[in-house]
Each structure stands twice: as C-alpha cells, then as structure tokens.
Amino acid sequence: MKKSLTLLLASLAALALIAGCKGNSTQAAEKTQPAAKQATAKTTEQAPAKAAAEQAPAKKAAAGQSGKVVETMNGGGYTYLQVDTGKEKFWAAAPQLKVKVGDNVMIPKGMVMTNFKSPTLKRTFDKIYFVNSVLVDNGQQALNDSHKMPSGHPAVNAGEKTDLSFKGLKKAAGGETIAEIYKEKAKLSGKEIAVRGKVVKFTPQIMGKNWVHVQDGTGRDLTVTTNAKAKVGDTVLVKGVLTTDKDFGAGYKYDVIVENGKVTVE
C-alpha cells in the first residue's frame, strides 16, 4: 500500500513537471511571435515584389501605360503612385524616385499583384504594378535598358518610309529645312525654328503628348511633341524651340526634337 502511494505521488509530480514545461514553451512562443511578425513586415517592405509574389499570383501587366500622377507617397524605400490614364486609374510602385502630383509618367511593363499589403503605409492595394523604374516627362528618371517605351512610340532618328510626294513644298519663311536643322543642330539648339513639311507618322497621347513625325523631302524626320492633332499626309507648319541630344531613357535618344511645338495644318 505504501509502495503504491509512493508511485502515485511520483506520477503526479511528473505530470506537473510536463505541464510546466509546456506552459513555458507556449509563453516563449507567444513572446517570440510579435518579433517574428515585425521581421516579416520589415522583409516585406524591403522587397515588395517578392512579398507580393508570395501573397498573390502574378499576372502580365499591360506594357507602356502612360498618364498623370494623381497621388503619390513613399514608404520602405519605394515610391507608390496612382496614375490616371484618362480611361482608368491604377497604382504602381518603383524604387524611390522624385515625382509629384501632376507629372506625366510612363509605367513600363511590370508585374501586377493583387491584395498587396504594405506594412509601412498600413495599406492594402487591390491591384498594383511593380516596376524597376518610372519615366517622368522631365526625362530625369530614365528607364532601365531592359524596358521599352509604349507600343507605337515613334522610332528614333530614323526616316519613316513614305510614298508621299514633297513636290512643290515650300520652305518656311525665315525657317529651315530638316536637313539644315540636323546639319546646324549645335548652332540651332535652344533656338526657335520653323519648318514646313508633311506628316508621315502621328502617334497620340504618349506621356501626355501627341508625337508627330514630319518630313520635307530632304532625307530625314523631325520629331515633334505637341497638343495639336494631325493626320498622315497633312502639310504642316512646325514652330518651336529645338532640343538636341534629348535622352528619354530606354534607348530613346533624339539627335533633334521639338518639344511642346506648335503644329498648324495648312
């Protein structure tokens, strides 16, 4: 009887010891859990694209979406910006850059994620594009070489093939031919020019501007960005300040270009 009582007491002591150990393990796990959550949040903000990939399946993004910035914020080394294309609004995120509300931007092809949570901003984005960089209309934020300008963007420094006739086309009064502009670009850089030619290509609304290619039969194109509209074949008078060696990034460097030019259809 005494021996049985001793065994019973020993068993109860062992059970108490096991319960104590389990309680200590649970408490330790609970103390460790907040730190683990903080570490996870920090990692998520440092590498949002990777974290987003774990949170939601990736989908292909539409390439070369351009529009105006309507909201922007920085967090965790990244810039988040909401862009209005005129047809829709969407969010994008890129390594931190200088951009402000009202800037025209182009978002290159990237990776779109759904239900992405930003611990720093304490905000969940229903859908957001992750890209390596953003092209701002001031040209300061160049795209990586791996990215391209929007589909349909005019070619660079190349003559568009055309069957148009330039017979009878008169040089603009007090102006230049396109060949003269290329030849005297160093002298004409930063100065007002005037050119008469025909539209050989028209691309609307790239980075908030219409892009017009003009030829006058002297062998090359003059690229003009403008708010005016024209169609292929129109004879136009172009006036504006000549910019030389303009680099938009992504390999889009223009020997000569007229930005914000006045294009008048004649």
PLY file of the C-alpha trace (Angstrom):
ply
format ascii 1.0
element vertex 266
property float x
property float y
property float z
element edge 265
property int vertex1
property int vertex2
end_header
0.00 0.00 0.00
2.78 2.40 0.93
4.65 1.46 -2.24
1.56 2.18 -4.40
1.10 5.59 -2.76
4.70 6.46 -3.47
4.32 5.56 -7.15
1.14 7.64 -7.37
2.86 10.71 -5.90
5.77 10.28 -8.28
3.42 10.12 -11.29
1.60 13.28 -10.20
4.91 15.11 -9.83
5.96 14.05 -13.34
2.69 15.27 -14.83
3.09 18.64 -13.09
6.62 18.94 -14.43
5.45 18.20 -18.03
2.62 20.74 -17.77
5.06 23.38 -16.50
7.43 22.77 -19.39
4.59 23.01 -21.90
3.40 26.29 -20.36
6.89 27.76 -20.55
7.18 26.71 -24.22
3.84 28.34 -25.04
4.84 31.56 -23.28
8.16 31.60 -25.11
6.40 31.10 -28.43
3.99 33.94 -27.66
6.90 36.25 -26.78
8.71 35.32 -29.98
5.69 35.71 -32.27
5.50 39.57 -32.29
9.20 39.81 -33.11
8.71 37.33 -35.93
5.80 39.38 -37.27
7.91 42.54 -37.17
10.74 40.83 -39.01
8.30 39.57 -41.63
6.83 43.05 -42.12
10.29 44.57 -42.48
11.26 41.97 -45.07
8.01 42.56 -46.95
8.63 46.30 -47.24
12.26 45.85 -48.25
11.29 43.55 -51.11
7.64 44.23 -52.01
7.76 42.46 -55.33
8.97 39.26 -53.72
6.48 39.55 -50.92
3.68 40.26 -53.34
4.58 37.19 -55.31
4.02 35.17 -52.17
0.73 36.90 -51.41
-0.95 36.66 -54.82
-0.39 35.09 -58.22
1.33 37.30 -60.78
-0.33 38.44 -63.97
1.19 40.09 -67.02
0.99 43.88 -66.99
-0.03 45.97 -69.93
3.12 47.47 -71.43
3.75 51.17 -71.63
0.85 52.65 -69.69
1.10 56.41 -69.53
-0.89 59.04 -67.66
-0.86 61.74 -64.99
0.09 61.24 -61.33
-2.89 61.95 -59.06
-1.47 60.61 -55.79
1.99 59.60 -54.60
3.74 58.55 -51.39
7.00 56.98 -50.26
7.46 54.01 -47.96
10.17 51.47 -47.24
12.47 52.81 -49.97
9.76 52.68 -52.63
7.59 55.29 -54.32
3.94 54.44 -54.73
1.99 56.43 -57.30
-1.53 56.40 -58.62
-1.75 57.15 -62.33
-4.76 58.38 -64.29
-4.64 57.36 -67.97
-7.85 59.22 -68.79
-9.66 55.90 -69.03
-8.69 54.30 -65.73
-6.63 54.79 -62.59
-4.04 52.32 -61.34
-1.28 52.06 -58.74
2.40 51.38 -59.41
5.46 51.02 -57.18
9.13 51.54 -58.05
12.40 52.15 -56.18
12.12 55.62 -54.62
12.23 58.47 -57.16
11.33 62.13 -57.48
7.81 62.58 -58.79
4.89 64.82 -57.88
1.16 65.09 -58.43
0.51 66.43 -61.92
3.59 64.87 -63.56
3.05 62.89 -66.75
4.66 59.47 -66.42
5.08 56.23 -68.31
4.91 52.96 -66.40
6.82 50.21 -68.23
5.81 46.59 -68.40
5.94 45.10 -64.92
4.38 42.58 -62.59
0.85 43.16 -61.31
-0.14 41.90 -57.87
-3.49 41.76 -56.14
-4.23 42.41 -52.47
-0.70 43.60 -51.73
-0.20 44.74 -48.13
2.30 47.50 -47.33
3.25 47.36 -43.62
4.92 50.78 -43.73
1.95 52.52 -45.33
-0.50 50.32 -43.41
-2.48 49.97 -46.59
-3.69 47.19 -48.86
-3.69 47.76 -52.62
-6.33 45.85 -54.55
-4.01 45.86 -57.58
-0.56 47.34 -58.04
2.20 47.16 -60.68
5.79 46.58 -59.56
8.35 48.07 -61.95
12.09 48.77 -61.87
11.68 52.44 -62.72
9.31 55.13 -63.98
9.82 57.54 -66.85
8.82 61.08 -65.83
8.10 63.63 -68.55
11.04 65.80 -67.46
13.36 62.99 -68.56
15.13 62.82 -65.19
14.04 59.30 -64.35
15.29 57.11 -67.18
14.04 53.61 -67.75
16.33 50.65 -67.42
17.59 49.37 -70.76
15.55 46.21 -70.29
12.33 48.21 -70.63
10.77 49.76 -73.70
8.71 52.81 -74.46
4.99 52.30 -75.10
3.87 50.25 -78.07
3.58 52.51 -81.11
6.12 55.04 -79.83
7.82 56.80 -82.76
11.18 55.47 -83.89
14.32 57.40 -83.05
16.31 59.44 -85.59
15.11 57.25 -88.44
13.30 58.19 -91.61
9.78 56.79 -91.77
9.10 55.09 -95.10
6.60 57.09 -97.07
5.08 57.30 -100.54
4.16 60.95 -100.06
5.26 63.47 -102.66
7.07 66.59 -101.49
6.94 68.28 -104.88
6.02 71.96 -104.60
6.59 72.04 -100.82
7.98 75.48 -99.95
10.48 76.19 -97.20
9.01 78.08 -94.22
9.59 81.82 -94.37
12.61 82.60 -92.21
12.87 78.92 -91.33
14.95 75.86 -92.10
14.75 72.56 -93.91
15.01 69.42 -91.81
18.38 68.63 -93.36
19.62 72.08 -92.33
18.41 71.50 -88.78
20.41 68.31 -88.45
23.47 69.92 -90.03
23.32 73.05 -87.86
21.91 71.44 -84.71
24.68 72.77 -82.44
24.01 76.31 -83.65
20.22 75.99 -83.53
19.98 74.20 -80.15
17.73 76.14 -77.78
16.51 78.45 -80.53
13.13 78.89 -82.19
12.85 77.13 -85.55
10.24 76.95 -88.27
9.77 74.02 -90.63
7.21 73.18 -93.29
6.70 69.53 -94.07
4.28 66.66 -94.30
3.16 64.35 -91.50
4.48 60.83 -92.09
3.50 59.43 -88.70
1.17 60.52 -85.90
1.10 58.81 -82.50
-1.41 60.23 -79.99
-1.08 60.51 -76.23
2.32 59.14 -75.33
3.29 60.61 -71.96
0.52 63.19 -72.31
1.59 64.45 -75.75
0.94 63.72 -79.41
4.08 62.66 -81.28
4.37 63.86 -84.87
6.96 62.82 -87.46
7.46 65.40 -90.20
9.45 65.15 -93.45
10.13 67.73 -96.13
11.88 65.60 -98.73
15.41 66.44 -97.58
16.02 62.95 -96.24
15.20 62.77 -92.51
12.42 63.09 -89.95
11.82 65.82 -87.41
10.04 64.57 -84.30
7.66 66.99 -82.60
5.67 66.60 -79.37
2.54 68.72 -79.32
-1.05 69.05 -78.15
-2.16 69.63 -81.75
-3.67 66.91 -83.90
-2.81 66.00 -87.46
-3.02 63.03 -89.77
-0.59 61.34 -92.12
-0.34 63.33 -95.36
-1.17 66.72 -93.84
1.07 69.63 -94.78
2.02 71.35 -91.53
4.00 74.33 -90.33
6.00 73.48 -87.22
7.31 76.14 -84.83
9.09 75.63 -81.55
12.36 75.52 -79.65
14.83 72.93 -80.88
16.25 70.50 -78.31
19.31 68.42 -79.18
20.56 65.11 -77.79
17.40 64.53 -75.79
17.58 61.29 -73.79
14.28 59.82 -72.59
15.97 56.61 -71.47
15.34 53.05 -72.68
17.47 53.81 -75.75
15.21 56.67 -76.85
17.73 59.43 -77.50
16.88 62.02 -80.13
19.53 63.95 -82.04
16.98 66.72 -82.55
13.42 67.14 -81.29
10.89 69.94 -80.87
9.04 69.60 -77.56
5.70 71.26 -76.95
5.79 72.56 -80.50
3.07 74.45 -82.36
1.82 72.40 -85.31
-0.52 74.13 -87.76
-2.23 72.15 -90.50
-2.18 74.16 -93.74
0 1
1 2
2 3
3 4
4 5
5 6
6 7
7 8
8 9
9 10
10 11
11 12
12 13
13 14
14 15
15 16
16 17
17 18
18 19
19 20
20 21
21 22
22 23
23 24
24 25
25 26
26 27
27 28
28 29
29 30
30 31
31 32
32 33
33 34
34 35
35 36
36 37
37 38
38 39
39 40
40 41
41 42
42 43
43 44
44 45
45 46
46 47
47 48
48 49
49 50
50 51
51 52
52 53
53 54
54 55
55 56
56 57
57 58
58 59
59 60
60 61
61 62
62 63
63 64
64 65
65 66
66 67
67 68
68 69
69 70
70 71
71 72
72 73
73 74
74 75
75 76
76 77
77 78
78 79
79 80
80 81
81 82
82 83
83 84
84 85
85 86
86 87
87 88
88 89
89 90
90 91
91 92
92 93
93 94
94 95
95 96
96 97
97 98
98 99
99 100
100 101
101 102
102 103
103 104
104 105
105 106
106 107
107 108
108 109
109 110
110 111
111 112
112 113
113 114
114 115
115 116
116 117
117 118
118 119
119 120
120 121
121 122
122 123
123 124
124 125
125 126
126 127
127 128
128 129
129 130
130 131
131 132
132 133
133 134
134 135
135 136
136 137
137 138
138 139
139 140
140 141
141 142
142 143
143 144
144 145
145 146
146 147
147 148
148 149
149 150
150 151
151 152
152 153
153 154
154 155
155 156
156 157
157 158
158 159
159 160
160 161
161 162
162 163
163 164
164 165
165 166
166 167
167 168
168 169
169 170
170 171
171 172
172 173
173 174
174 175
175 176
176 177
177 178
178 179
179 180
180 181
181 182
182 183
183 184
184 185
185 186
186 187
187 188
188 189
189 190
190 191
191 192
192 193
193 194
194 195
195 196
196 197
197 198
198 199
199 200
200 201
201 202
202 203
203 204
204 205
205 206
206 207
207 208
208 209
209 210
210 211
211 212
212 213
213 214
214 215
215 216
216 217
217 218
218 219
219 220
220 221
221 222
222 223
223 224
224 225
225 226
226 227
227 228
228 229
229 230
230 231
231 232
232 233
233 234
234 235
235 236
236 237
237 238
238 239
239 240
240 241
241 242
242 243
243 244
244 245
245 246
246 247
247 248
248 249
249 250
250 251
251 252
252 253
253 254
254 255
255 256
256 257
257 258
258 259
259 260
260 261
261 262
262 263
263 264
264 265
